[in-house]
């Protein structure tokens, strides 16, 4: 019986997504692990892998279709011996698959448990649903010893759950792993505050994605942090002079514009830091594509200023103002907030002295900018003086950038900001 390929849940809270691109076409043979499609949810695009093997018999959802609910049939997979004539009832593209007691969730795009290889005593292929295979692996069951109750003898979830695990000797039985205690669900948390007044705020799509991405970042990226103090007096003096000259053109440069330019040039000076983590390898970028965090109502965007190293301060300033304005109205195109190897998060304008930013995967690092403030310092002559000092923290993905390399990059950023004329050469 043909298998429905369902829109996967790319995060625990995902409800719908956009099928950005098909990586296969009707008639293609696919095996478990082959890439089928690229699927986008708000700000993340992920590749979707095949779980079963077979032939793509029919594509039900076209490229670019938005708001496709999770568990909607997006394609039909034909198994051995089946043809397009066996496709008798495909689910409509915009209608979610109806849930029944036998219905099984869509497979995740990646899994840490490999599916049980189809086998039997006679060497013929066994048909089992992906969930049935995963349960069989967890229970240590051989699918060849299980009789399927599904269509054409297909082994389903109930068949595996009702099967008994093979007996093992006490000596061979491994010690059971300690199960991780699940986090309390919403009802359990609400019960804790049953005697207190509160307002329940539902998460929109953006907040769900932000929560998922931050959890991914802090769970999977080995962060480490490098900190420097940067003297801004020379930059502030130059900025004042330049703004006086640019006033008749309606241009007003911000300190953030200089920071963007300094970071872009430092990425060129230390090219090994202009890199992203790509799962099993590192990608080193040639241009300096710098992302800048922009707070909006309910979340944030990180629009990317491409080729920042080659642009003038006035060009960067105009582009940043345009991107930030459109980010706040959620009118950015995906290519305007995806990509880049490095990001800047500036809370100094809000009076924050210093903080540690979370890396936005797959970026290799992010620079947290604190407020510039008057502080007592010891100058080059060994005398006590007052200077405008800004504290910054570089959060680094240790898989991509080692400590000495990150320190070299941060030193280059500091050098440009403390000698801003060098950025204009």
VEXDREN-2710 file (C-alpha; in Angstrom, 1 decimal):
% VEXDREN-2710
k/r/px/py/pz
1/UNK/0.0/0.0/0.0
2/UNK/1.4/3.4/-0.9
3/UNK/2.9/5.4/2.0
4/UNK/1.9/9.0/2.8
5/UNK/4.9/11.3/3.4
6/UNK/3.6/13.8/6.0
7/UNK/4.7/17.4/6.7
8/UNK/7.1/16.9/9.6
9/UNK/7.3/18.7/12.9
10/UNK/10.7/20.4/12.9
11/UNK/10.3/21.5/16.5
12/UNK/8.2/20.3/19.4
13/UNK/5.9/23.3/18.9
14/UNK/5.7/23.6/15.2
15/UNK/2.1/23.6/13.8
16/UNK/2.6/24.5/10.2
17/UNK/5.4/25.3/7.7
18/UNK/6.3/26.3/4.1
19/UNK/7.5/23.7/1.7
20/UNK/10.3/25.9/0.2
21/UNK/11.9/23.4/-2.2
22/UNK/11.5/19.8/-3.4
23/UNK/14.9/18.0/-3.7
24/UNK/13.2/15.1/-5.5
25/UNK/10.7/14.7/-8.3
26/UNK/8.0/12.2/-9.1
27/UNK/9.6/8.9/-10.3
28/UNK/12.8/9.3/-8.2
29/UNK/14.0/6.4/-6.1
30/UNK/14.8/7.3/-2.5
31/UNK/16.3/5.5/0.4
32/UNK/16.2/6.1/4.1
33/UNK/18.3/9.2/4.9
34/UNK/18.0/10.8/1.4
35/UNK/17.0/14.5/1.4
36/UNK/13.5/15.0/0.2
37/UNK/12.7/18.7/0.7
38/UNK/13.6/22.0/2.3
39/UNK/10.9/23.2/4.8
40/UNK/10.8/26.7/6.4
41/UNK/9.0/27.8/9.6
42/UNK/9.2/31.5/10.1
43/UNK/12.9/32.1/10.4
44/UNK/14.4/28.5/10.1
45/UNK/14.8/26.4/7.0
46/UNK/15.7/22.7/7.5
47/UNK/16.2/19.8/5.2
48/UNK/13.7/16.9/5.5
49/UNK/15.0/13.3/5.2
50/UNK/13.3/10.1/3.9
51/UNK/12.6/7.4/6.5
52/UNK/11.3/4.7/4.2
53/UNK/12.7/3.6/0.8
54/UNK/10.7/3.5/-2.4
55/UNK/9.7/5.6/-5.4
56/UNK/8.1/9.1/-5.3
57/UNK/4.7/8.3/-6.8
58/UNK/3.0/11.7/-6.4
59/UNK/3.9/15.1/-5.0
60/UNK/0.8/16.6/-3.3
61/UNK/2.2/20.0/-2.1
62/UNK/3.9/22.3/-4.6
63/UNK/7.1/24.3/-3.9
64/UNK/6.4/27.6/-2.1
65/UNK/3.1/26.5/-0.6
66/UNK/2.8/28.2/2.8
67/UNK/0.9/27.3/6.0
68/UNK/0.9/23.6/5.4
69/UNK/-0.2/22.0/8.7
70/UNK/2.0/19.4/10.4
71/UNK/0.8/15.8/9.5
72/UNK/-0.6/16.9/6.2
73/UNK/0.2/14.5/3.4
74/UNK/2.8/16.2/1.1
75/UNK/3.7/13.3/-1.2
76/UNK/3.0/9.6/-1.8
77/UNK/5.8/6.9/-1.7
78/UNK/5.4/3.7/-3.7
79/UNK/7.0/0.6/-2.3
80/UNK/8.4/-2.5/-4.1
81/UNK/6.1/-3.7/-6.9
82/UNK/3.7/-0.7/-6.6
83/UNK/2.8/1.7/-9.4
84/UNK/1.0/5.0/-9.7
85/UNK/-2.2/3.0/-10.3
86/UNK/-2.0/1.9/-6.6
87/UNK/-2.5/5.5/-5.5
88/UNK/-6.2/5.3/-4.8
89/UNK/-6.8/8.1/-2.3
90/UNK/-4.3/10.8/-1.8
91/UNK/-4.9/13.3/1.0
92/UNK/-5.7/16.9/-0.3
93/UNK/-2.7/19.2/0.0
94/UNK/-4.4/21.7/2.4
95/UNK/-6.2/19.2/4.6
96/UNK/-4.4/17.6/7.6
97/UNK/-4.4/13.9/7.9
98/UNK/-7.3/12.8/10.1
99/UNK/-6.1/11.5/13.5
100/UNK/-7.2/8.0/14.5
101/UNK/-6.1/5.7/17.3
102/UNK/-3.7/4.0/14.8
103/UNK/-2.4/7.3/13.4
104/UNK/1.3/7.9/13.9
105/UNK/3.2/11.2/14.2
106/UNK/5.3/12.5/11.3
107/UNK/9.0/11.6/11.4
108/UNK/11.4/14.2/12.6
109/UNK/13.9/15.5/10.1
110/UNK/16.7/13.8/12.0
111/UNK/16.7/11.0/14.5
112/UNK/19.2/9.5/16.8
113/UNK/17.7/6.0/16.5
114/UNK/18.3/4.2/13.2
115/UNK/15.2/2.4/11.8
116/UNK/15.3/-1.4/12.0
117/UNK/16.5/-2.8/8.7
118/UNK/13.8/-4.8/6.9
119/UNK/14.6/-8.5/6.9
120/UNK/13.0/-11.9/7.2
121/UNK/14.0/-15.5/7.3
122/UNK/13.2/-15.9/3.6
123/UNK/15.1/-12.7/2.6
124/UNK/11.9/-10.9/1.4
125/UNK/11.2/-7.3/2.5
126/UNK/9.1/-6.7/5.5
127/UNK/6.8/-3.6/5.5
128/UNK/6.6/-1.6/8.7
129/UNK/5.8/2.0/9.6
130/UNK/8.7/4.2/10.7
131/UNK/7.3/4.4/14.3
132/UNK/6.9/0.7/14.5
133/UNK/10.6/0.3/13.5
134/UNK/11.7/2.8/16.1
135/UNK/9.7/1.0/18.8
136/UNK/11.1/-2.3/17.7
137/UNK/14.6/-1.0/18.1
138/UNK/13.9/0.4/21.5
139/UNK/12.4/-3.0/22.7
140/UNK/15.1/-5.1/21.0
141/UNK/12.6/-6.9/18.8
142/UNK/13.2/-8.6/15.4
143/UNK/10.5/-7.5/12.9
144/UNK/10.8/-10.8/11.2
145/UNK/9.2/-12.4/14.2
146/UNK/6.2/-10.1/14.2
147/UNK/3.0/-10.5/12.2
148/UNK/1.6/-7.3/10.8
149/UNK/-2.0/-6.4/11.1
150/UNK/-1.9/-3.4/8.8
151/UNK/-2.8/-3.3/5.1
152/UNK/-1.0/-6.0/3.1
153/UNK/0.5/-7.3/6.3
154/UNK/2.3/-4.0/7.2
155/UNK/3.6/-4.0/10.7
156/UNK/2.2/-1.0/12.7
157/UNK/2.6/0.5/16.1
158/UNK/0.2/-1.8/17.9
159/UNK/1.8/-5.0/16.6
160/UNK/5.2/-4.0/18.0
161/UNK/3.8/-2.7/21.3
162/UNK/1.9/-6.0/21.8
163/UNK/5.0/-8.2/21.0
164/UNK/7.2/-9.5/23.8
165/UNK/10.9/-8.8/23.9
166/UNK/13.1/-11.8/23.6
167/UNK/14.2/-13.4/26.8
168/UNK/17.8/-12.6/27.9
169/UNK/20.0/-14.1/30.6
170/UNK/20.7/-12.1/33.7
171/UNK/24.3/-11.8/32.8
172/UNK/23.6/-10.4/29.3
173/UNK/20.9/-7.9/30.6
174/UNK/22.4/-4.4/30.7
175/UNK/21.6/-2.1/33.5
176/UNK/18.6/0.0/32.6
177/UNK/19.4/3.6/31.7
178/UNK/18.1/6.2/34.1
179/UNK/15.3/8.0/32.2
180/UNK/15.6/11.8/32.2
181/UNK/12.9/13.5/34.2
182/UNK/10.6/15.3/31.8
183/UNK/10.0/19.0/32.2
184/UNK/6.6/19.9/33.8
185/UNK/3.9/20.5/31.2
186/UNK/1.7/23.6/31.1
187/UNK/-1.0/22.1/33.3
188/UNK/1.5/21.1/35.9
189/UNK/3.1/24.6/36.0
190/UNK/-0.3/26.3/36.1
191/UNK/-1.3/24.2/39.0
192/UNK/1.6/25.6/41.0
193/UNK/0.1/29.1/40.6
194/UNK/-3.5/28.1/41.1
195/UNK/-4.0/30.4/44.0
196/UNK/-2.3/33.4/42.3
197/UNK/-3.6/35.8/39.7
198/UNK/-1.9/35.5/36.3
199/UNK/-2.5/36.1/32.6
200/UNK/-1.8/33.3/30.2
201/UNK/0.0/34.5/27.1
202/UNK/-0.2/32.2/24.0
203/UNK/3.0/31.9/22.0
204/UNK/2.8/33.1/18.4
205/UNK/4.8/31.4/15.6
206/UNK/7.8/33.7/16.0
207/UNK/8.1/33.2/19.8
208/UNK/7.9/29.4/19.3
209/UNK/10.7/29.5/16.8
210/UNK/12.9/31.8/19.0
211/UNK/12.3/29.4/21.9
212/UNK/13.3/26.4/19.8
213/UNK/16.4/28.1/18.3
214/UNK/17.7/29.3/21.7
215/UNK/17.2/25.9/23.2
216/UNK/19.1/24.4/20.2
217/UNK/21.9/26.9/20.5
218/UNK/22.5/26.5/24.3
219/UNK/22.0/22.7/24.1
220/UNK/24.3/22.0/21.1
221/UNK/26.8/24.8/20.8
222/UNK/29.9/24.8/23.1
223/UNK/30.0/28.5/24.0
224/UNK/33.0/30.2/25.4
225/UNK/33.4/34.0/26.1
226/UNK/36.1/36.6/25.5
227/UNK/35.8/40.1/27.0
228/UNK/37.6/43.4/26.1
229/UNK/37.2/47.1/27.1
230/UNK/37.3/49.5/24.1
231/UNK/38.1/53.2/24.4
232/UNK/35.7/55.3/22.3
233/UNK/36.9/58.9/22.6
234/UNK/38.7/58.9/19.2
235/UNK/35.7/57.3/17.5
236/UNK/33.2/59.8/19.1
237/UNK/35.4/62.7/18.0
238/UNK/35.6/61.4/14.4
239/UNK/31.9/60.6/14.4
240/UNK/31.0/64.2/15.4
241/UNK/33.2/65.6/12.6
242/UNK/31.8/63.2/10.0
243/UNK/28.2/63.9/11.0
244/UNK/28.8/67.6/10.7
245/UNK/30.0/67.1/7.1
246/UNK/27.2/64.7/6.2
247/UNK/24.4/66.7/7.7
248/UNK/23.5/68.4/4.4
249/UNK/23.0/64.9/2.9
250/UNK/20.6/63.8/5.6
251/UNK/23.1/61.2/7.0
252/UNK/23.8/60.7/10.7
253/UNK/26.2/57.9/11.6
254/UNK/25.7/55.9/14.8
255/UNK/28.3/54.2/16.9
256/UNK/26.8/51.0/15.8
257/UNK/27.6/51.8/12.2
258/UNK/31.3/52.0/13.1
259/UNK/31.0/48.7/15.1
260/UNK/29.6/46.9/12.0
261/UNK/32.4/48.2/9.8
262/UNK/35.1/47.3/12.4
263/UNK/33.8/43.8/12.7
264/UNK/33.5/43.3/9.0
265/UNK/37.1/44.4/8.4
266/UNK/38.3/42.3/11.3
267/UNK/36.7/39.2/9.7
268/UNK/38.8/39.9/6.6
269/UNK/41.9/40.3/8.8
270/UNK/41.2/37.1/10.6
271/UNK/39.5/35.0/7.9
272/UNK/39.4/31.8/10.0
273/UNK/36.8/33.5/12.2
274/UNK/34.6/34.3/9.2
275/UNK/33.1/30.8/9.5
276/UNK/30.0/28.8/10.3
277/UNK/29.4/25.3/11.6
278/UNK/27.9/23.0/9.0
279/UNK/27.2/19.7/10.9
280/UNK/30.3/17.7/9.9
281/UNK/32.5/20.5/8.6
282/UNK/33.3/24.2/8.8
283/UNK/32.4/26.7/6.0
284/UNK/34.7/29.7/5.7
285/UNK/33.1/32.6/4.0
286/UNK/35.0/35.0/1.7
287/UNK/32.7/38.2/2.1
288/UNK/32.0/39.7/5.5
289/UNK/28.2/39.2/5.9
290/UNK/27.4/40.7/9.3
291/UNK/24.0/40.1/11.0
292/UNK/22.7/42.7/13.5
293/UNK/20.0/41.8/16.1
294/UNK/17.0/44.1/15.9
295/UNK/14.4/43.9/18.6
296/UNK/10.7/43.9/17.4
297/UNK/7.5/43.4/19.3
298/UNK/7.3/39.8/20.4
299/UNK/10.8/38.8/19.4
300/UNK/13.8/39.8/17.2
301/UNK/15.2/39.6/13.7
302/UNK/18.9/39.5/12.6
303/UNK/19.0/41.2/9.2
304/UNK/22.3/40.6/7.4
305/UNK/24.4/43.3/5.9
306/UNK/26.1/41.5/3.0
307/UNK/29.7/42.5/1.9
308/UNK/30.0/44.9/4.8
309/UNK/33.8/45.1/4.4
310/UNK/33.4/46.7/1.0
311/UNK/30.8/49.3/1.9
312/UNK/31.2/52.9/3.2
313/UNK/30.0/53.9/6.6
314/UNK/27.2/56.0/5.1
315/UNK/26.1/53.0/2.9
316/UNK/26.0/50.7/5.9
317/UNK/24.1/53.3/8.0
318/UNK/21.4/53.7/5.3
319/UNK/21.1/49.9/4.8
320/UNK/20.9/49.3/8.5
321/UNK/18.2/51.9/9.0
322/UNK/16.1/50.4/6.1
323/UNK/16.5/46.8/7.3
324/UNK/15.7/47.7/10.9
325/UNK/12.5/49.6/9.9
326/UNK/11.3/46.7/7.7
327/UNK/12.2/44.2/10.4
328/UNK/9.9/46.0/12.9
329/UNK/7.0/45.7/10.4
330/UNK/8.0/42.1/9.6
331/UNK/8.5/42.9/5.9
332/UNK/11.9/41.4/5.5
333/UNK/12.4/38.8/2.8
334/UNK/14.0/35.5/4.0
335/UNK/17.2/36.2/2.2
336/UNK/17.6/39.4/4.2
337/UNK/17.7/37.7/7.6
338/UNK/19.3/34.4/6.7
339/UNK/23.0/33.8/6.4
340/UNK/26.0/35.6/7.6
341/UNK/28.8/34.1/9.7
342/UNK/28.8/36.5/12.6
343/UNK/26.3/38.7/14.5
344/UNK/26.2/41.8/16.6
345/UNK/23.8/42.4/19.5
346/UNK/23.9/45.9/21.0
347/UNK/22.2/46.6/24.3
348/UNK/24.5/49.5/25.2
349/UNK/21.9/51.9/23.9
350/UNK/19.6/50.6/26.7
351/UNK/22.2/51.2/29.4
352/UNK/23.4/47.6/29.8
353/UNK/27.1/47.6/30.7
354/UNK/27.9/44.1/29.6
355/UNK/26.2/40.8/28.8
356/UNK/26.7/37.4/27.1
357/UNK/24.8/36.9/23.8
358/UNK/23.6/33.5/22.6
359/UNK/25.1/32.4/19.2
360/UNK/22.6/32.2/16.4
361/UNK/23.4/28.9/14.6
362/UNK/25.1/28.3/12.3
363/UNK/27.1/31.4/13.1
364/UNK/30.5/30.9/14.6
365/UNK/30.3/33.9/17.0
366/UNK/28.4/36.9/18.2
367/UNK/29.6/40.1/19.7
368/UNK/27.6/41.6/22.6
369/UNK/28.0/45.4/22.9
370/UNK/27.6/47.2/26.2
371/UNK/27.2/50.9/26.9
372/UNK/29.9/53.5/26.4
373/UNK/30.4/55.3/29.7
374/UNK/32.9/57.6/31.4
375/UNK/35.3/55.6/33.6
376/UNK/38.6/56.3/35.4
377/UNK/41.6/54.8/33.5
378/UNK/45.3/54.9/33.7
379/UNK/46.6/56.5/30.4
380/UNK/49.8/55.8/28.4
381/UNK/51.7/58.2/30.6
382/UNK/50.7/56.3/33.8
383/UNK/48.4/59.0/34.9
384/UNK/44.8/58.7/36.1
385/UNK/42.4/60.1/33.5
386/UNK/38.8/59.8/32.4
387/UNK/37.9/57.9/29.2
388/UNK/34.7/56.7/27.5
389/UNK/34.9/53.0/27.7
390/UNK/32.7/50.3/26.1
391/UNK/32.7/46.7/27.3
392/UNK/32.2/44.0/24.7
393/UNK/31.9/40.2/25.0
394/UNK/32.5/37.8/22.1
395/UNK/30.5/34.5/22.4
396/UNK/32.3/31.9/20.4
397/UNK/31.4/28.4/19.1
398/UNK/34.4/26.4/20.1
399/UNK/33.8/23.9/17.3
400/UNK/34.5/26.7/14.8
401/UNK/36.9/29.1/16.5
402/UNK/39.6/28.3/19.2
403/UNK/40.4/30.7/22.0
404/UNK/43.6/32.2/20.5
405/UNK/41.9/32.8/17.2
406/UNK/38.9/34.5/18.9
407/UNK/41.2/36.7/20.9
408/UNK/43.0/37.7/17.6
409/UNK/39.7/38.7/16.1
410/UNK/38.6/40.7/19.1
411/UNK/41.9/42.5/19.2
412/UNK/41.4/43.5/15.6
413/UNK/37.9/44.8/16.3
414/UNK/39.4/46.9/19.3
415/UNK/42.2/48.2/17.1
416/UNK/39.8/49.5/14.4
417/UNK/37.4/51.1/17.0
418/UNK/40.2/52.8/18.9
419/UNK/41.8/54.1/15.7
420/UNK/38.7/54.7/13.5
421/UNK/40.6/56.6/10.8
422/UNK/42.1/53.2/9.8
423/UNK/38.6/52.1/8.7
424/UNK/38.5/54.9/6.2
425/UNK/41.8/54.2/4.5
END
